Amino acid sequence: MDPTIVLLIILVLLIGLVVAGLHIGLVLGMVSLLGTYLLFFDMTITLELANQSAYAVLRNSVFAAIPLFVLMGEFMSKSGMATDLYKLANYFLRKLPGRLAVATVFGNAVFAAVTGVSIASAMTFSRIAYPEMRRFGYNRAYALGSIAGSASLGMLIPPSVLLIVWGIVIEHSIGKLFLAGFIPGIILAILMGAYCTVRAGMKKELAPAVTEDLEQKPTGKQFISGMGVVVLILLVLGGLFAGFFTPSESAAVGCGGAIIISRIKGLTLREYREAIIDSGKTIAPIMFLLMTAAMYAKFLALGNIIEVIQDFINGFGLGPIGVTILMVVIWLLMGTLIDSLSIILLTVPIFWPIGEAAGWDVNAFAIFGILAIEAGLLTPPFGLLVYTVKGAVPDPSVKLGEIFAGSIPYWLLMLVVMVIIWVWPQTATFLAS
């Protein structure tokens, strides 16, 4: 069958099934098998596609980094290290206006460098930071915005699950993508922290000065636990950046370090078992998604579908700038409906060849795309990070509108960093080159 007709059938089916609420992994597998069959009308070729894709995913050692980083984050979260890290950040930032919000941003940034998952960061700091900020009279939208906005750092600051998946999808060095995300991630964290301070300084009722028990120094045990997180991050990222570890090896080192520190913190065997089970619940859907995404990518390649889409877009004569804006708009719109991982698996096999033709560097384009996708998670009316915070905060009176309102400045800051990368791609390529 003509590839253009197959593309139209698959796109209609893909959008329809996703909107209908089917799991994105099932949708990708179904449309890939159907699309391949429509191209060749040969069941042998169709089944061979599924076989090769599953085998390629399950035997690739790179995929070991994902479960290990997720498990590392679970150990740290259950042991209370994230809470200790937040208390340390709050203490050392005590001279700044809006220090609890700033501590949330930088605590989120550091915790993000451990878990690599923005949803996990949003859930953790919704429970840790929000009650503290409200206890000291912080404005609700201001407090909620700092949690939801800074949670997006989890997908940018390495090690990031999204960067791992992006590298796998386009068959590019994950280590270089980690390096590419480091400087933009730090810039974004600094901009977010600066916004919290400036806003609190300009409008003091948003964040009243704290003069009570939070002035007390953290205990020695809390200090060791919080600094243990920092040391572990330096070990994982330092070894990766220095070339001592591959991404999978750095994940193994990080997971081993998390086991040691969490044991010192007193994590029980039952809690270790719970952490392993919880991480398995997170990892299994991701691995299934990656397998079906491999089928989807192979289907696109077999039918030259990517060239069909490229020709269609080029027919509008948008030029490199117009094409880039179009991709950003699609990413933002998709971010209101589905999760980041699914967006990458659906779009990157198509968008990267288009971006490459538009003159983008592979590393800069990845970070630019991650930022656009994460911004989509804060975009009304269905930003997934906003709904995560709403479900996790221990306050049933919180309204979605408050979280969206508080998140808008952070959404704008993400767009600012995207423009910086677009104008100065060296921001994301300096360390990776």
C-alpha positions as CSV (number, residue, x, y, z in Angstrom):
1,M,0.0,0.0,0.0
2,D,1.2,3.6,-0.7
3,P,3.1,4.9,2.4
4,T,1.2,8.2,2.4
5,I,-2.1,6.4,2.7
6,V,-0.7,4.1,5.4
7,L,0.6,7.2,7.3
8,L,-2.9,8.8,7.2
9,I,-4.5,5.6,8.5
10,I,-2.0,5.2,11.3
11,L,-2.1,8.8,12.4
12,V,-5.9,8.8,12.6
13,L,-5.8,5.5,14.5
14,L,-2.9,6.6,16.8
15,I,-4.6,9.9,17.8
16,G,-8.0,8.3,18.2
17,L,-6.7,5.5,20.5
18,V,-4.6,7.9,22.6
19,V,-7.6,10.3,23.1
20,A,-9.8,7.3,23.9
21,G,-7.5,6.6,26.8
22,L,-5.7,3.4,25.8
23,H,-2.2,2.9,27.2
24,I,0.4,4.5,24.9
25,G,2.5,1.3,24.8
26,L,-0.4,-0.8,23.6
27,V,-1.3,1.9,21.0
28,L,2.3,2.0,19.7
29,G,2.5,-1.7,19.4
30,M,-0.9,-2.0,17.6
31,V,-0.3,0.7,15.1
32,S,3.2,-0.5,14.4
33,L,2.1,-4.0,13.6
34,L,-0.9,-2.8,11.6
35,G,1.2,-0.3,9.7
36,T,3.8,-2.8,8.8
37,Y,1.2,-5.3,7.6
38,L,-0.5,-2.6,5.4
39,L,2.9,-1.7,3.9
40,F,3.9,-5.3,2.9
41,F,0.7,-7.5,3.4
42,D,3.0,-10.1,4.8
43,M,2.5,-11.5,8.3
44,T,6.0,-12.9,8.5
45,I,7.6,-9.5,8.0
46,T,5.2,-8.0,10.6
47,L,6.0,-10.6,13.3
48,E,9.7,-10.4,12.5
49,L,9.4,-6.6,13.3
50,A,8.0,-7.4,16.7
51,N,10.6,-10.1,17.4
52,Q,13.6,-7.9,16.4
53,S,12.4,-4.9,18.3
54,A,11.8,-6.8,21.5
55,Y,15.2,-8.6,21.3
56,A,17.0,-5.3,20.6
57,V,15.5,-3.6,23.6
58,L,15.9,-6.5,26.1
59,R,19.5,-7.3,25.3
60,N,20.8,-3.7,25.2
61,S,22.9,-3.0,28.4
62,V,22.2,0.7,28.1
63,F,18.6,0.0,29.3
64,A,20.0,-1.1,32.7
65,A,20.6,2.6,33.6
66,I,16.9,3.3,33.8
67,P,15.8,0.7,36.5
68,L,19.0,1.4,38.5
69,F,18.5,5.2,38.6
70,V,14.8,4.7,39.5
71,L,15.8,2.3,42.3
72,M,18.4,4.7,43.6
73,G,15.7,7.4,43.9
74,E,13.3,5.0,45.7
75,F,16.0,4.1,48.3
76,M,16.7,7.8,48.9
77,S,13.1,8.8,49.1
78,K,12.0,6.1,51.5
79,S,15.0,6.7,53.8
80,G,14.2,10.4,54.3
81,M,17.3,11.7,52.6
82,A,15.2,14.1,50.5
83,T,13.8,15.7,53.7
84,D,17.3,16.1,55.2
85,L,18.5,17.6,52.0
86,Y,15.6,20.1,52.1
87,K,16.4,21.1,55.7
88,L,20.1,21.7,54.8
89,A,19.2,23.8,51.8
90,N,16.8,25.8,53.9
91,Y,19.3,26.4,56.7
92,F,22.1,27.5,54.4
93,L,19.8,29.8,52.4
94,R,18.3,31.4,55.6
95,K,19.4,35.0,54.7
96,L,17.4,35.1,51.4
97,P,13.9,36.4,51.1
98,G,11.5,33.5,50.3
99,R,14.1,31.1,51.4
100,L,11.8,28.1,51.8
101,A,10.8,28.5,48.1
102,V,14.4,28.8,47.1
103,A,15.3,25.8,49.2
104,T,12.5,23.9,47.4
105,V,14.0,24.9,44.0
106,F,17.6,23.9,44.9
107,G,16.5,20.8,46.9
108,N,14.4,19.8,43.9
109,A,17.4,20.4,41.6
110,V,19.7,18.1,43.7
111,F,17.0,15.5,44.2
112,A,16.3,15.6,40.5
113,A,20.0,14.8,39.9
114,V,19.4,11.6,41.9
115,T,16.0,10.4,40.6
116,G,16.0,11.8,37.1
117,V,12.2,11.8,37.2
118,S,10.2,15.0,37.5
119,I,7.0,13.3,38.7
120,A,8.9,11.7,41.6
121,S,10.4,15.1,42.6
122,A,7.0,16.8,42.4
123,M,5.4,14.1,44.7
124,T,8.3,14.2,47.2
125,F,8.5,18.0,47.6
126,S,4.7,18.4,47.7
127,R,4.7,16.4,50.9
128,I,8.0,17.9,52.3
129,A,8.0,21.5,51.3
130,Y,4.4,22.6,51.1
131,P,3.4,22.0,54.7
132,E,6.5,23.9,55.9
133,M,5.8,26.9,53.6
134,R,2.2,27.1,54.7
135,R,3.1,26.7,58.3
136,F,5.1,30.0,58.0
137,G,2.4,31.9,56.1
138,Y,3.6,31.5,52.5
139,N,1.1,32.4,49.8
140,R,-0.4,29.2,48.4
141,A,0.1,29.9,44.7
142,Y,3.7,31.0,45.3
143,A,4.4,27.9,47.3
144,L,2.7,25.5,44.9
145,G,4.3,27.1,41.9
146,S,7.8,26.7,43.3
147,I,7.2,22.9,43.8
148,A,5.6,22.2,40.4
149,G,7.9,24.6,38.5
150,S,11.2,23.3,39.9
151,A,10.1,19.6,39.6
152,S,10.7,20.0,35.9
153,L,14.4,20.1,36.6
154,G,14.2,16.4,37.1
155,M,14.2,15.7,33.4
156,L,17.0,18.1,32.5
157,I,19.7,17.8,35.1
158,P,21.6,14.5,34.6
159,P,21.1,11.6,35.2
160,S,17.7,12.0,33.5
161,V,15.5,9.1,32.4
162,L,14.2,11.2,29.5
163,L,17.7,11.9,28.3
164,I,18.5,8.2,28.4
165,V,15.4,7.4,26.4
166,W,16.1,10.2,23.9
167,G,19.6,8.8,23.4
168,I,18.3,5.3,22.8
169,V,15.7,6.5,20.4
170,I,18.1,8.4,18.1
171,E,21.1,6.0,18.9
172,H,23.2,8.8,20.3
173,S,25.7,8.9,23.2
174,I,23.8,9.1,26.5
175,G,26.9,10.4,28.2
176,K,27.1,13.4,25.8
177,L,23.4,14.1,26.4
178,F,24.0,14.2,30.2
179,L,26.8,16.6,29.6
180,A,24.7,18.7,27.4
181,G,21.9,19.0,30.0
182,F,24.2,20.1,32.8
183,I,24.8,23.8,32.0
184,P,21.2,24.5,30.9
185,G,19.9,22.7,34.0
186,I,22.1,24.8,36.3
187,I,21.1,28.0,34.5
188,L,17.4,27.2,34.9
189,A,17.8,26.3,38.6
190,I,19.5,29.6,39.2
191,L,16.9,31.6,37.3
192,M,14.1,29.8,39.3
193,G,15.8,30.5,42.6
194,A,16.4,34.1,41.6
195,Y,12.8,34.5,40.7
196,C,11.7,33.2,44.1
197,T,14.0,35.6,45.9
198,V,13.2,38.7,43.8
199,R,9.4,38.0,44.0
200,A,9.5,37.6,47.7
201,G,11.6,40.7,48.1
202,M,9.2,42.8,46.1
203,K,6.0,41.4,47.7
204,K,6.8,40.4,51.3
205,E,3.4,39.1,52.1
206,L,4.0,36.2,49.6
207,A,6.8,34.8,51.9
208,P,6.9,36.3,55.4
209,A,10.3,36.2,57.1
210,V,10.9,33.1,59.2
211,T,12.1,33.7,62.7
212,E,11.1,30.5,64.6
213,D,12.5,27.0,65.0
214,L,13.7,26.7,61.4
215,E,16.6,28.9,62.5
216,Q,18.0,25.9,64.4
217,K,20.9,24.1,62.9
218,P,20.3,20.7,61.4
219,T,21.3,17.8,63.5
220,G,24.5,15.9,62.8
221,K,22.6,13.0,61.4
222,Q,20.6,15.2,59.1
223,F,23.8,16.9,57.9
224,I,25.5,13.7,57.1
225,S,22.4,12.4,55.4
226,G,21.9,15.5,53.3
227,M,25.5,15.8,52.4
228,G,25.5,12.1,51.5
229,V,23.1,12.9,48.7
230,V,25.4,15.6,47.4
231,V,28.5,13.4,47.6
232,L,26.7,10.6,45.8
233,I,25.7,13.0,43.0
234,L,29.3,14.2,42.7
235,L,30.4,10.5,42.6
236,V,27.9,9.5,39.9
237,L,28.2,12.6,37.7
238,G,31.9,13.1,38.3
239,G,32.7,9.5,37.3
240,L,30.5,9.8,34.3
241,F,31.9,13.2,33.1
242,A,35.5,12.0,33.7
243,G,34.9,8.9,31.6
244,F,35.4,6.5,34.5
245,F,31.8,5.1,34.2
246,T,29.4,4.4,31.4
247,P,25.8,5.6,32.1
248,S,24.9,2.1,33.2
249,E,27.9,1.7,35.4
250,S,27.3,5.2,37.0
251,A,23.7,4.1,37.7
252,A,25.0,0.9,39.4
253,V,27.5,3.0,41.5
254,G,24.7,5.4,42.5
255,C,22.4,2.6,43.4
256,G,25.0,0.9,45.5
257,G,25.8,4.2,47.3
258,A,22.1,4.8,47.9
259,I,21.8,1.4,49.5
260,I,24.7,2.2,51.9
261,I,23.5,5.6,52.8
262,S,19.9,4.5,53.3
263,R,21.1,1.6,55.5
264,I,23.0,4.1,57.7
265,K,19.7,6.1,57.8
266,G,18.1,3.0,59.2
267,L,16.0,1.7,56.3
268,T,14.7,-1.7,57.2
269,L,14.6,-4.9,55.0
270,R,10.8,-4.5,54.7
271,E,11.3,-0.9,53.4
272,Y,14.0,-2.1,51.0
273,R,11.6,-4.7,49.6
274,E,8.9,-2.0,49.3
275,A,11.3,0.2,47.4
276,I,12.2,-2.6,45.0
277,I,8.5,-3.4,44.4
278,D,7.6,0.3,43.9
279,S,10.5,0.8,41.5
280,G,9.4,-2.3,39.6
281,K,5.9,-0.8,39.1
282,T,7.6,2.3,37.6
283,I,10.1,0.4,35.5
284,A,7.9,-2.3,33.9
285,P,5.7,0.1,32.0
286,I,8.8,2.1,30.8
287,M,10.4,-1.0,29.4
288,F,7.2,-2.1,27.7
289,L,7.0,1.4,26.2
290,L,10.6,1.3,24.9
291,M,9.9,-2.1,23.3
292,T,6.8,-0.9,21.4
293,A,8.5,2.4,20.6
294,A,11.3,0.4,18.9
295,M,8.6,-1.3,16.8
296,Y,7.2,2.1,16.0
297,A,10.6,3.5,14.9
298,K,11.3,0.4,12.8
299,F,7.9,0.8,11.1
300,L,8.7,4.5,10.3
301,A,12.0,3.4,8.8
302,L,10.6,0.5,6.8
303,G,8.0,2.6,5.0
304,N,10.1,5.7,4.6
305,I,7.4,7.4,6.6
306,I,9.8,10.0,8.0
307,E,10.6,11.2,4.5
308,V,6.9,11.5,3.7
309,I,6.4,13.7,6.8
310,Q,9.5,15.7,6.0
311,D,8.2,16.4,2.5
312,F,4.8,17.4,3.8
313,I,6.3,19.9,6.3
314,N,8.8,21.2,3.8
315,G,5.9,21.8,1.4
316,F,4.7,24.6,3.6
317,G,8.0,26.5,3.1
318,L,8.3,27.4,6.8
319,G,12.1,27.4,6.8
320,P,14.2,26.4,9.8
321,I,12.7,28.9,12.2
322,G,9.1,28.1,11.3
323,V,9.7,24.3,11.5
324,T,11.3,24.7,15.0
325,I,8.3,26.8,16.2
326,L,5.9,24.2,14.8
327,M,7.7,21.4,16.7
328,V,7.6,23.4,19.9
329,V,3.9,24.0,19.5
330,I,3.2,20.3,19.0
331,W,5.3,19.4,22.0
332,L,3.5,21.9,24.2
333,L,0.1,20.7,23.1
334,M,1.0,17.0,23.6
335,G,2.4,17.8,27.1
336,T,-1.1,18.8,28.1
337,L,-2.4,15.3,27.3
338,I,0.3,12.7,27.7
339,D,3.5,12.1,29.7
340,S,7.0,13.1,28.7
341,L,8.2,9.6,27.9
342,S,5.4,8.9,25.5
343,I,5.9,12.2,23.8
344,I,9.5,11.4,23.1
345,L,8.7,8.0,21.8
346,L,6.0,9.3,19.5
347,T,7.8,12.4,18.2
348,V,11.5,12.2,18.3
349,P,11.9,9.5,15.6
350,I,10.1,12.0,13.3
351,F,11.3,15.3,14.7
352,W,15.0,14.7,14.9
353,P,15.6,14.1,11.2
354,I,13.6,17.3,10.6
355,G,15.6,19.2,13.2
356,E,18.8,17.9,11.7
357,A,17.8,19.1,8.3
358,A,17.0,22.5,9.9
359,G,20.6,22.8,11.1
360,W,20.2,21.7,14.8
361,D,23.1,20.1,16.7
362,V,22.1,16.7,18.0
363,N,22.9,17.6,21.7
364,A,21.4,21.1,21.6
365,F,18.2,19.8,19.9
366,A,17.8,17.1,22.6
367,I,17.9,19.6,25.5
368,F,15.7,22.1,23.6
369,G,13.2,19.4,23.1
370,I,13.3,18.2,26.7
371,L,12.6,21.7,27.8
372,A,9.7,22.1,25.5
373,I,8.2,18.8,26.6
374,E,8.6,19.6,30.3
375,A,7.0,23.0,29.7
376,G,4.1,21.1,28.3
377,L,3.7,19.4,31.6
378,L,2.9,22.8,33.2
379,T,0.7,24.0,30.3
380,P,-3.1,24.4,31.1
381,P,-5.5,22.8,31.1
382,F,-4.0,19.3,31.6
383,G,-0.4,19.8,32.8
384,L,0.6,16.5,34.3
385,L,3.0,18.0,36.9
386,V,0.2,20.3,38.1
387,Y,-2.1,17.3,38.6
388,T,0.7,15.4,40.4
389,V,1.2,18.2,42.8
390,K,-2.6,18.6,43.4
391,G,-2.8,14.9,44.2
392,A,0.3,14.8,46.4
393,V,-0.1,17.9,48.6
394,P,-1.6,17.1,52.0
395,D,-4.3,19.8,51.6
396,P,-7.6,19.0,49.9
397,S,-8.6,22.6,49.6
398,V,-5.8,23.3,47.0
399,K,-7.2,24.2,43.6
400,L,-5.7,23.5,40.2
401,G,-6.0,27.1,39.3
402,E,-3.6,28.1,42.1
403,I,-1.0,25.7,41.0
404,F,-1.3,26.8,37.3
405,A,-1.1,30.4,38.4
406,G,2.0,29.8,40.5
407,S,3.7,27.8,37.8
408,I,3.4,30.4,35.0
409,P,6.6,32.2,35.8
410,Y,8.5,28.9,35.8
411,W,7.0,28.0,32.5
412,L,8.2,31.3,31.1
413,L,11.7,30.7,32.5
414,M,11.8,27.4,30.7
415,L,10.9,29.2,27.4
416,V,13.7,31.7,28.2
417,V,16.3,28.9,28.5
418,M,14.9,27.3,25.3
419,V,15.6,30.6,23.5
420,I,19.1,30.8,24.9
421,I,19.8,27.3,23.6
422,W,18.3,28.2,20.2
423,V,20.4,31.4,19.9
424,W,23.5,30.0,21.6
425,P,23.6,26.2,21.1
426,Q,27.0,26.2,22.7
427,T,25.1,26.4,26.0
428,A,24.2,22.8,25.5
429,T,27.2,21.6,23.4
430,F,30.2,23.1,25.3
431,L,30.6,20.2,27.7
432,A,29.4,17.6,25.3
433,S,31.8,18.5,22.5
